[in-house]
Amino acid sequence: MPTTMPRGSCADFDFMLGTWRSRQRRLRQRLVGCTAWDTFEATTHAQRLPGGLVHFDTLVAEAWRPGWVGMSLRCFNPATGLWSIHWLTNEGAGLDAATGQLDPPVVGGFMGGEGLFEGHDVVERRPVRVRFRWLRQGPDHAHWEQAFSADDGHSWEVNWTMDFERLADQPVLQPLPDLDPQVLELRRYTLHPGRRDDLIDLFDTHFIEPQEAQGMVVIGQFRDEDAPDRFVWLRGFADMATRAAALAGFYDGPVWRQHRDRANATMVDSDDVLLLRPAWPGAGLPLAGLQRAAGPVRMAPPQRVVISVFPLREAATPDLLALCRERLAPRLQHAGVVSAGWYVSELADNTFARLPVRRDVEVLTLATVWPIAAGAAESPAEACTATVHEELQAWLAAPPHHHRLVPTARSAMGHSAA
């Protein structure tokens, strides 16, 4: 096998979720110098099991072999960051006839858009090395090929290729973890010019599921419309104690170790972080029913997200919170807000000192999701935000910061479910 195996995350194969049509080329005989190929079309349907650690797909090629079904079973090991891939058919391939056990898998992972997976097999009583090669070619195309080597990897014969084109016009959606976060991080990063899409691609591909596997929820990630080099995102935790354990699990884990240098290279400043809690019971963003795209493309239209940070003269008073709860929250509903969350500063000690949080200001934070107002001179979001600002003037220590945000493809917050 390769000296250094590429390592990844349990989201590596999410690009395949859905239904595909493929053009197949299969060498009729292997490792005998054959140059004759069978060509045919097939249909593949790919799914993932809850938890994200197992993917499987079925391959049906009625025109080539009626009644035959192939299946790939892909299992991710979070401890190593590697995938094990088993190939089976309804004719018995992939299972040891004597024991019923799965044949040894090919093992590997992705580096960028290319995945390499290697293992050992026996073909016509001849030991061979097997290599799978995957190429991710955007949201709607992919390429796979299989090669054998009978000389321990010195030479390879490609014997099967598949070129995939997506049939489904909607990506598969997945629900968020069942978590009602009582602690929220609002993270605002300043990036090097032109590097925001690099970080978003890295984040959406590698960083969502591994964080949530540690017991947190990634609520949303966004481009700031008014700052081309700003990336904003939100993540939530059940409480401060679980925050410490969850962050340690992720930042000491294999996914962050593999990708941190690439991520950090995009950033000028990642320390503008506010630690927040719901302003009153039930004031946080409603997460029930939110879904995110399992793969890299979200077809549902984005909504407008506005996060407003109001610096306060002092910690939020009961009078201020009563104003927000009794007057401003109903006003937002009347104006047509899709969802809203009210938060104030969490004053508990930072339980994960490696990631600084700001302690220089008390804040009230309002996060809202709005429908896109087509053709309107001023959106309901902007009009209502201005009204809220006016109502809060007496409590403010400085002008507020309003972030007009565009959700990334895999953001849960800010996409309709359509």
For each residue, the residues with C-beta under 8 A, 3 or more apart:
1: 5 107 108 118 119
2: 5 108 116 118
3:
4:
5: 1 2 82 107 108 109 116
6: 108 109 110 111 115 116
7: 80 81 82 109 254 255 258
8: 11 12 81 82 83 109 110 206 255 258
9: 12 76 81 205 206 207 209 210 255
10: 52 53 76 78 209 210 213
11: 8 14 52 205 206 208 209 294
12: 8 9 76 83 109 110 115 205
13: 16 17 46 48 55 74 83
14: 11 17 48 294 295 296
15: 136 139 142 295 296
16: 13 20 44 46 55 57 142 164 295
17: 13 14 46 47 48 55 171 172 294 295
18: 45 46 166 167 168 170 171 172 295
19: 43 44 45 46 166 167 168
20: 16 43 44 45 46 142 164 165 166 167
21: 41 42 43 44 164 165 167
22: 41 42 43 44 59 162 163 164 165
23: 39 41 162 163
24: 38 39 40 41 42 61 64 160 161 162
25: 37 38 39 160 161
26: 37 38 39 40 159 160
27: 30 34 36 37 38 157 158 159 160
28: 34 36 37 38
29: 32 34 36
30: 27 34 123 124 148 157 159
31: 123 124 126 128 148 150 157
32: 29
33:
34: 27 28 29 30
35:
36: 27 28 29
37: 25 26 27 28
38: 24 25 26 27 28 64
39: 23 24 25 26
40: 24 26 61 63 64
41: 21 22 23 24 61 63
42: 21 22 24 59 60 61 64 162
43: 19 20 21 22 59 60 61 167
44: 16 19 20 21 22 57 58 59 60 164
45: 18 19 20 57 58
46: 13 16 17 18 19 20 55 56 57
47: 17 55 56 57 172
48: 13 14 17 52 54 55 56 172 174 294
49: 52 53 54 55 56
50:
51: 54 213
52: 10 11 48 49 76 209 213
53: 10 49 75 76 78
54: 48 49 51 73 74 75 76
55: 13 16 17 46 47 48 49 72 73 74 76
56: 46 47 48 49 71 72 73 74
57: 16 44 45 46 47 71 72
58: 44 45 69 70 71
59: 22 42 43 44 69 70 71 72
60: 42 43 44 68 69
61: 24 40 41 42 43 64 65 68
62: 65 66 67
63: 40 41
64: 24 38 40 42 61 68
65: 61 62 68
66: 62
67: 62 90
68: 60 61 64 65 89 90 91
69: 58 59 60 89 90
70: 58 59 87 88 89 93
71: 56 57 58 59 87 88 89
72: 55 56 57 59 85 86 87
73: 54 55 56 85 86 87 88 102
74: 13 54 55 56 83 84 85 86
75: 53 54 83 84 85 86 105
76: 9 10 12 52 53 54 55 82 83
77: 80 81 82 83 84
78: 10 53 81 210 213 253 254
79: 254
80: 7 77 254
81: 7 8 9 77 78 109 254 255 258
82: 5 7 8 76 77 107 108 109
83: 8 12 13 74 75 76 77 107 108 109 115 117
84: 74 75 77 105 106 107
85: 72 73 74 75 105 106 107 117 132
86: 72 73 74 75 94 102 103 105
87: 70 71 72 73 93 94
88: 70 71 73 93 94 95 102
89: 68 69 70 71 92 93 94
90: 67 68 69
91: 68
92: 89 95 97
93: 70 87 88 89
94: 86 87 88 89 102 103
95: 88 92 100 101 102 103
96: 99 100 101 102 103
97: 92
98:
99: 96
100: 95 96
101: 95 96
102: 73 86 88 94 95 96 105
103: 86 94 95 96 121
104: 119 120 121
105: 75 84 85 86 102 119
106: 84 85 117 118 119 130 131 132
107: 1 5 82 83 84 85 117 118 119
108: 1 2 5 6 82 83 115 116 117 118 132
109: 5 6 7 8 12 81 82 83 115 116 117
110: 6 8 12 113 114 115 134 136
111: 6 114 115 116
112:
113: 110 135 136 137
114: 110 111 133 134 135 136
115: 6 12 83 108 109 110 111 132 133 134 135 136
116: 2 5 6 108 109 111 131 132 133 134
117: 83 85 106 107 108 109 131 132 133 134
118: 1 2 106 107 108 129 130 131 132
119: 1 104 105 106 107 129 130
120: 104 127 128 129 130
121: 103 104 127 128 129 130 148
122: 125 126 127 128
123: 30 31 126 128 148
124: 30 31
125: 122
126: 31 122 123 150
127: 120 121 122 150
128: 31 120 121 122 123 148 149 150
129: 118 119 120 121 148 149 152 153
130: 106 118 119 120 121 146 147 148
131: 106 116 117 118 146 147 148 149 156
132: 85 106 108 115 116 117 118 144 145 146
133: 114 115 116 117 144 145 146 147
134: 110 114 115 116 117 142 143 144
135: 113 114 115 142 143 144
136: 15 110 113 114 115 142
137: 113 141 142 143
138: 141
139: 15 166 171 295 296 297
140: 165 166 297
141: 137 138 163 164 165 166
142: 15 16 20 134 135 136 137 163 164
143: 134 135 137 161 162 163 164
144: 132 133 134 135 161 162 164
145: 132 133 158 160 161 162
146: 130 131 132 133 158 159 160 161
147: 130 131 133 156 157 158 159
148: 30 31 121 123 128 129 130 131 156 157 159
149: 128 129 131 152 153 154 155 156 157
150: 31 126 127 128
151: 154 155
152: 129 149
153: 129 149 156
154: 149 151
155: 149 151
156: 131 147 148 149 153
157: 27 30 31 147 148 149
158: 27 145 146 147 161
159: 26 27 30 146 147 148
160: 24 25 26 27 145 146
161: 24 25 143 144 145 146 158
162: 22 23 24 42 143 144 145
163: 22 23 141 142 143
164: 16 20 21 22 44 141 142 143 144
165: 20 21 22 140 141
166: 18 19 20 139 140 141
167: 18 19 20 21 43
168: 18 19 171
169: 299
170: 18 299 300
171: 17 18 139 168 293 294 295 297 298 299
172: 17 18 47 48 293 294 295
173: 291 292 293 294 417
174: 48 291 292 293 294
175: 289 290 291
176: 179 212 217 219 287 290 291 292 412
177: 212 216 217
178:
179: 176 215 216 217 236 238 287
180: 238 284 287
181: 184 216 217 219 236 237 238 284 287
182: 237 238 239 277 278 284
183: 236 237 238 239 240 243 275 276 277 346
184: 181 219 234 235 236 237 275 276 277 278 284 343 346
185: 234 235 236 237 273 274 275 276 357
186: 232 234 273 274 276 307 309 343 365
187: 232 233 234 235 270 272 273
188: 230 231 232 272 273 403
189: 199 230 231 232 267 269 270 272
190: 229 230 267 268 269 272
191: 195 196 199 229 230 231 266 267 268
192: 195 229 265 266 267 268
193: 228 229
194: 229
195: 191 192 198 199 229 265 266
196: 191 199 200 223 228 229 230 231 266
197: 200 201
198: 195 201 202 262 266
199: 189 191 195 196 202 203 231 263 266 267
200: 196 197 203 204 221 223 231 408
201: 197 198 204 205
202: 198 199 205 206 207 259 262 263 266
203: 199 200 206 207 208 221 233 263 408
204: 200 201 207 208 221 296 408 409 410
205: 9 11 12 201 202 296
206: 8 9 11 202 203 210 255 259
207: 9 202 203 204 210 211 218 255 256 259 263
208: 11 203 204 211 212 218 292 410
209: 9 10 11 52 212 213
210: 9 10 78 206 207 213 214 250 253 255 256
211: 207 208 214 216 218 235 246 250
212: 176 177 208 209 215 216 217 218
213: 10 51 52 78 209 210
214: 210 211 245 246 247 249 250 253
215: 179 212 237 238 242 245 246 249
216: 177 179 181 211 212 235 236 237 242 243 246 247 250
217: 176 177 179 181 212 235 236 237 287
218: 207 208 211 212 221 233 234 235 412
219: 176 181 184 233 234 235 236 285 287 290 412 413
220: 233 234 305 407 411 412 413 414
221: 200 203 204 218 231 232 233 234 407 408 410 411
222: 231 232 233 305 403 405 406 407 408 411 414
223: 196 200 230 231 232 405 406 408
224: 227 228 230 231 232 403 404 405
225: 404 405 406
226: 403 404
227: 224 230
228: 193 196 224
229: 190 191 192 193 194 195 196 268
230: 188 189 190 191 196 223 224 227 403
231: 188 189 191 196 199 200 221 222 223 224
232: 186 187 188 189 221 222 223 224 307 403 405
233: 187 203 218 219 220 221 222
234: 184 185 186 187 218 219 220 221 367 413
235: 184 185 187 211 216 217 218 219
236: 179 181 183 184 185 216 217 219 284 287
237: 181 182 183 184 185 215 216 217 240 242 243 246
238: 179 180 181 182 183 215 242
239: 182 183 242 243
240: 183 237 243 244 346 348 349 351
241: 244 245 351
242: 215 216 237 238 239 245 246
243: 183 216 237 239 240 246 247 351 352
244: 240 241 247 248 351 352
245: 214 215 241 242 248 249
246: 211 214 215 216 237 242 243 249 250
247: 214 216 243 244 250 251 352 354 355
248: 244 245 251 252 352
249: 214 215 245 246 252 253
250: 210 211 214 216 246 247 253 255 256
251: 247 248 256 354 355
252: 248 249 256 257
253: 78 210 214 249 250 256 257
254: 7 78 79 80 81 257 258
255: 7 8 9 81 206 207 210 250 258 259
256: 207 210 250 251 252 253 259 260
257: 252 253 254 260
258: 7 8 81 254 255
259: 202 206 207 255 256 262 263
260: 256 257 263 264
261: 264 265
262: 198 202 259 265 266
263: 199 202 203 207 259 260 266 267
264: 260 261 267 270
265: 192 195 261 262
266: 191 192 195 196 198 199 202 262 263
267: 189 190 191 192 199 263 264 270
268: 190 191 192 229
269: 189 190 272
270: 187 189 264 267 273
271: 356 358
272: 187 188 189 190 269 358
273: 185 186 187 188 270 355 356 357 358
274: 185 186 309 345 357 358 363 365
275: 183 184 185 345 346 348 350 357 358
276: 183 184 185 186 343 344 345 346 363 365
277: 182 183 184 343 344 345 346
278: 182 184 281 282 283 284 341 342 343
279: 283 316 321 324 325 342 343 344 364
280: 283 321 325 342
281: 278
282: 278
283: 278 279 280 325 341 342 343
284: 180 181 182 184 236 278 341 342 343
285: 219 339 340 341 367 413
286: 289 339 341
287: 176 179 180 181 217 219 236 290 412
288:
289: 175 286 417
290: 175 176 219 287 412 413
291: 173 174 175 176 412 415 417
292: 173 174 176 208 298 410 411 412 415
293: 171 172 173 174 296 297 298 299 409 410 415
294: 11 14 17 48 171 172 173 174
295: 14 15 16 17 18 139 171 172
296: 14 15 139 204 205 293 409 410
297: 139 140 171 293 409
298: 171 292 293 302 409 410 411 415
299: 169 170 171 293
300: 170 415 416 417 418
301: 372 415 416 418
302: 298 372 406 407 414 415
303: 338 369 370 371 372 407 414 415 416
304: 369 370 371 372 373 379 381 404 405 414
305: 220 222 367 368 369 370 404 405 406 407 413 414
306: 366 367 368 370 381 382 385 402 403 404 405
307: 186 232 365 366 367 368 402 403 405
308: 365 366 367 368 385 388 389 400 401 402 403
309: 186 274 363 364 365 400 401 403
310: 363 364 365 366 389 392 395 396 400
311: 361 362 363 396 397 398 399 400
312: 315 316 320 361 362 363 364 395 396 397
313: 362 395 396 397
314: 317 362
315: 312 344 345 347 362
316: 279 312 320 321 344 345 362 364 395
317: 314 320 321 395
318: 321 322
319: 322 323
320: 312 316 317 323 324 364 392 395
321: 279 280 316 317 318 324 325 344
322: 318 319 325 326
323: 319 320 326 327 328 391 392
324: 279 320 321 327 328 329 342 364 366
325: 279 280 283 321 322 328 329 342
326: 322 323 329 330
327: 323 324 330 331 391
328: 323 324 325 331 332 388 391
329: 324 325 326 332 333 340 342
330: 326 327 333 334
331: 327 328 334 335 384 387 388
332: 328 329 335 337 340 368 384 388
333: 329 330 336 337 340
334: 330 331
335: 331 332 380 383 384
336: 333 370 371 380
337: 332 333 340 368 369 370 380 381 384
338: 303 368 369 370 371
339: 285 286 368 369
340: 285 329 332 333 337 366 367 368 369
341: 278 283 284 285 286 366 367 368
342: 278 279 280 283 284 324 325 329 364 365 366
343: 184 186 276 277 278 279 283 284 364 365 366 367
344: 276 277 279 315 316 321 362 363 364 365
345: 274 275 276 277 315 316 361 362 363
346: 183 184 240 275 276 277
347: 315
348: 240 275 351
349: 240
350: 275 353 355 356 357
351: 240 241 243 244 348
352: 243 244 247 248 355
353: 350 356
354: 247 251
355: 247 251 273 350 352
356: 271 273 350 353
357: 185 273 274 275 350
358: 271 272 273 274 275 361
359:
360:
361: 311 312 345 358 397 398
362: 311 312 313 314 315 316 344 345 397
363: 274 276 309 310 311 312 344 345
364: 279 309 310 312 316 320 324 342 343 344 392 395
365: 186 274 276 307 308 309 310 342 343 344
366: 306 307 308 310 324 340 341 342 343 385 388
367: 234 285 305 306 307 308 340 341 343 413
368: 305 306 307 308 332 337 338 339 340 341 381 384 385
369: 303 304 305 337 338 339 340 413 414
370: 303 304 305 306 336 337 338 373 379 380 381
371: 303 304 336 338 380
372: 301 302 303 304 379
373: 304 370 376 379 380 381
374:
375:
376: 373 379 380
377:
378: 382 383
379: 304 370 372 373 376 382 383
380: 335 336 337 370 371 373 376 383 384
381: 304 306 337 368 370 373 384 385 404
382: 306 378 379 385 386
383: 335 378 379 380 386 387
384: 331 332 335 337 368 380 381 387 388
385: 306 308 366 368 381 382 388 389 402
386: 382 383 389 390
387: 331 383 384 390 391
388: 308 328 331 332 366 384 385 391 392
389: 308 310 385 386 392 393 400
390: 386 387 393
391: 323 327 328 387 388
392: 310 320 323 364 388 389 395 396 400
393: 389 390 396
394:
395: 310 312 313 316 317 320 364 392
396: 310 311 312 313 392 393 399 400
397: 311 312 313 361 362
398: 311 361
399: 311 396
400: 308 309 310 311 389 392 396
401: 308 309
402: 306 307 308 385
403: 188 222 224 226 230 232 306 307 308 309
404: 224 225 226 304 305 306 381
405: 222 223 224 225 232 304 305 306 307 414
406: 222 223 225 302 305 414
407: 220 221 222 302 303 305 411 413 414 415
408: 200 203 204 221 222 223 411
409: 204 293 296 297 298
410: 204 208 221 292 293 296 298
411: 220 221 222 292 298 407 408 414 415
412: 176 218 219 220 287 290 291 292 415
413: 219 220 234 285 290 305 367 369 407
414: 220 222 302 303 304 305 369 405 406 407 411
415: 291 292 293 298 300 301 302 303 407 411 412
416: 300 301 303
417: 173 289 291 300
418: 300 301
